[in-house]
């Protein structure tokens, strides 16, 4: 009896050590996932409540399961930042960030449909003090474990990431004082992803790093809300990094996905680069663990998002300031599945931000 108990305990501990992964190696599988996309044409949030059903659809264009609206969206989010949509899966909040630094937080998002009650919508903004010259805000990421919102800012005078602490409790009309996360000399910061106290960032250029003395190009950094560590940088020609560097984090398996806009980067290879979070702190010049996507089908991939603990990767396309109604879906992306391309209905929709809820059911 004791022997059987010990054997059972060993099996449980083994599952815990493996992160309770599914047989295909993913953490959490692919069921119970919802997709949120902000449509700039109608200033509303499109919701597809079952990502598997959307992936399996044979329709030419697919209407959302429901649409979420609010007068606050149109007045506060005049133009969504590229990648300016992110999800707080623990609290069930959706964050929208404009390219001018206004933030809208919607609570009870999983049960919202139609017009949102005013009590469920809060807007606040980043302070005008400390902003960079001629700057635009970009990708946003919410770390649910620390309740910290990270927002990229890229300007002519440099780049930085705004750190918004206690994001879920910021009151109506609050002004957020700058707490900057930056590395001296870096420019062109457009990508950020975060979880469990760690934050990952993409910068297009900057000073030389460590022993990579002749290379000043694109780099990935890992740090915390208080700063980056120079050794935790991936930089060099082997990385294949390039403009614009949108990030998505698979927290279940420790994969960091990096989207590259092939047209603007001037390259013609797979547009998604995959690194592991364990690669930071090792050699600087490292090739990606894997590459995903099609150089032919996704030459203008601009934004990506991951479900976190579920095995879905989602991409949006765009050129310059122009967004499209096209959504690319990768189900179990590291399993080798090709992207499924979905066109939203109505086809006049324009998406610059997308978020994936891995706890939808």
N, C-alpha and C positions, 0 to 999 in steps of 0.2 A: 504493500500500500504506500509506504513512504517513498519507495523507488518510483512508483507511478506519479505521485505528487511532485517529486523533484523533476521528473521528466516533463510534466505539464508546466511547471514553473519555468523551466528552461525554454520551452517553446514560446511562452508569453514574453519572456525577456528577449528572445530572439526577434519577435515581431516588433517590440518596442525599439530595439537597436536598429532595425531596418526601417523604422518610421512607419510601420504598418502599411507597407506598400502593397499595391495590387500585383497580381501575377505578371502583368506586362512591365513591371518596374516603375510605374508611375505612382505617385502618392495621391490617393483619393479618387482615382479613376476619372471618368468623364461625364458622369450623370449629375443632375441637379445643378446645372450651371445656367446663368442668365447673362444676356449681353445688353449693355446700355451704350447708346451712341447719341451724341448731341447734334441735332440738325440745325445748322446756322440759318437755313432758309426760313424755317417756321419758329425758330427760337424755342424748340421743344426737345424733350428727351424721348428717343425711340427705344422701346424695350422689347427684346425677344426673350421670352421667359424660359425657353427650352433650346439650348444651343445645339443639342443633338438633332432635334427636329429641324432646325434651321439648316444644319449641315446636310441632312438627308433630303431636303426639299429639292424637287425637280423643276420648280417654277422659274421662269425667266427673271422675275423680280418678286421680292417677298415683302409684304407689308409687316410692320411690327405687331406683336401681340397686343401692345397697348402704347399709348402716348401720354407723356406727363408734361403738363404745361404750368406756367405761372407768369404773371405780368412782371415779376422780378427778373425772370430770365432775359426778357427783351430789353429791360431798362438797365440791368447791371452787366449782362454779358453781351455787349455789342458785338464783339468778335472774340470767339473762344481761342485761347492759345493753342498752338499745335501740341497735342498731347495733354491738354488742360482739363482732362476728365479723369477722376480716380475714385476708387471705392474703399470705404471702410467696412470690411466684412464683419467686424465684431459688433459695431454699433448699428449697422444697416444705414449708413449715411453715404450720400453721393456728393462729391465736391466738383464744382465747375470753376475754372479760373480763366479770366479774360486775358487777352494779350497786353492789357494795360494795368493789370494787377488787382482787379476786383475779384473777390471770391464769393461764391454762393454755395451754401451747404443745405442739402435737403435731407430731413430725417424721415424715418419710417419708409424709406424708399422702396422696400420690397412690396409694400401694400399700397403704394400710391398708384393712382390711375386718374387720368383727366387732370382737372385743375387742382393744384396743391393748396391746402389750407395755409393761410398766412402764418399760422403758428408753427408750421413745419419748414419754413424757409427763413434762413438767416443769411444776410450778406455783410461782409466786412472787407477791408482793403489793406493792402500793403502801403506803408508810409511813403510819402514822396521824398522824405529825407533819406539819403544814402543810396538812391537809385543811380544807375550808371547812365552815362550820356547816350542819348538816342537809343534807348533800350527797348526790348520786347520780351515779354515773359513767355515761357514755353512749357515743357512737360512738367506735370505735377505728380507727386507720389505720396501716399499716406502710409506711414508705418503704424499699423493698428496696435502693435505691442506697446509703443511709447506714446501714441496719440500725437504724433508729430507729422506735420505736412511740410513737404519740401517742394519748392517751386524754382525752376531755373530762370535766370535773367541773363540775357545776352545783349551787350551794348558795344558801342564804338570804343569805349574806354576800358573794356575788359569783360569778365563774366563772373557771376556769383550765383549761389543758391540761397534763397530765403528759407530760413528755418522757422516754422510757425509751431510753437509749442502749445499743448492743450487745445488742439484744433477743434475738438468736438464740443468745447465749452466756450469758444469765443462768442461774445455777445453781439447782438445786432448793432451794426454801424461801427464796430470796433476798428481802430487803426493799429496795425501791427508794426511795431518797431523793428528795424532791421537787425537781425542776427544772421550774419553772413557766413556761409560756408564756401571757402574759395581757396585756391592754390595760387601763389604769386606767379604772375606771368601767363597764366592760362587765359585762353580766349575761345570764343565760339562754343560755349557750353549750352547744349540743347537737350541732354538726356539725363534723367534721374530715376532711380528705383531704390526702394528701401524696405526693410523688414527687420524686426527683432533688434533694433538699435544700430544696425549697419545701414550705410547709405552708399550707393554706387552712382558714379557720375561719368558722363562723356563730355570731353572737351575736344575741339577741333584742332587746336594748336597751343603752343606755349613754349616755355623755356625747356632746355634739356633736363632730363631726369636721370639721376643716378649714373650708372655706367653707360647709358645710351647717349654718348657725348656728341654724336653727330646727327641726331634725329630730334626734330622739334615738332613733329606732326601730331595726329590724333592720339588721344590717350584715354584709358579708363582708369578711374580712381576709386578706391574704397576707403571709407572713413566712418566717422560718427557725426552726431550733430555738432560736436565741438571742433572738428577739423579732420583733415586728411593726413595720412601718414605717407611720406614720400616713397617708402619701400613698397607700399601697397598700390603700385601703379603698373599697368600693362601698356607698353608703348613700343613701337618699332614697326618696321615694314612687314614682318611676319604676321602681325595682327590683322591686316587687311581692313583696318578701320577707315571710315571716311564719312563725309557729310551725309545725314545730319545726326546720326547716332542716337535715335530713340531707343530707350531701354525697357526691358520687361524681365521680371524676376520670377522664376519657378522656385518658390520657397520649399516645396515638397522634395525636390531633387537637387537643389543647389545649382541650377543653371541660370546664367545671365545671358539673355538674348539681346543682341544689338542689331538694329535695323540700319541699313545704309541705303541712301537714295542714289542708286547707280547712275542715273542721268546726270545729276549735279556733281557726283563724285568722279565721273569720267571713267567708270570701270564697267565690266560686263561679266561679272561672276555672280555666284549666289548672293542675294542681298541681305541674308540674315546670318550673322556670325554668332556662334554659341561658345561661351566660356563657362568654366565652373567657378564658383565662388572661392574654391580652394586654391585657384591659380594665383590669386593676389598674394604678394609677399614672396613669391618665388622669382624666377627669371623675369626680366622686364619684357624682352622681345619673344612673345609666345604666339604660336599659331592657334587659331580657334580649335576647340575640341571637335566641332562639327560645323557645317554650313547648311542652311535651309533656304527654300524658296527657289524661284526661277528667275534668272536674269531677263528672260524674254517676257514672262507674265507679270513680274513685279519690278520693273525698272525704276518706278517712282514711288517706292514704299516710303512712307513718311512717318507713320506712327504705329507702334505695336503695344499690346497689352497682354498680360498673362493672368490666368485664373488663380495663380498662387499655389494653392494646395490641390487644385484639379488640373487635368492635363489638356489645357486648351491654350492656343496662342492665336491672337487676332491682330490683323493689320489693316491700316488705312492707307490710301494712296493720295498723292497730291503733287502739284507743281507750283513752285513759288508760293503765292498766297492763295492759290486755287485748290479747293478741296473737291472730292468726288462723292458719289453715292455708293461706291464700291467697297465691299468688305471682304477681306481674305481670311479664311478660317483654316487653322491647322489642328486637327484632332490627333492627340498623342504625337506631337511634332517630332520627338526624338525617336519615334518608332518608324519613321520613314514615310509617313503618309503625305501625299501631295496636298497642296492647298485647294480648298473649295472656294470659288469666287461667288459671292452673293451681291446682287444689285438690289438696293432697297427700293421699296415702293412707298411713296412716289419717287421716280427717278430724278426729280429736281432736288432731292435732299443733298446736303453738303456736310460731310463729316470731317471734323478736325480733331475730335477726341472720342475715345472709346474706353469702356471699362467693363471688366468681367467679374461677375459675382459667383464665386465657387461655393457659396453657402446658400444658394437660392432655394433649396428644399432640403 
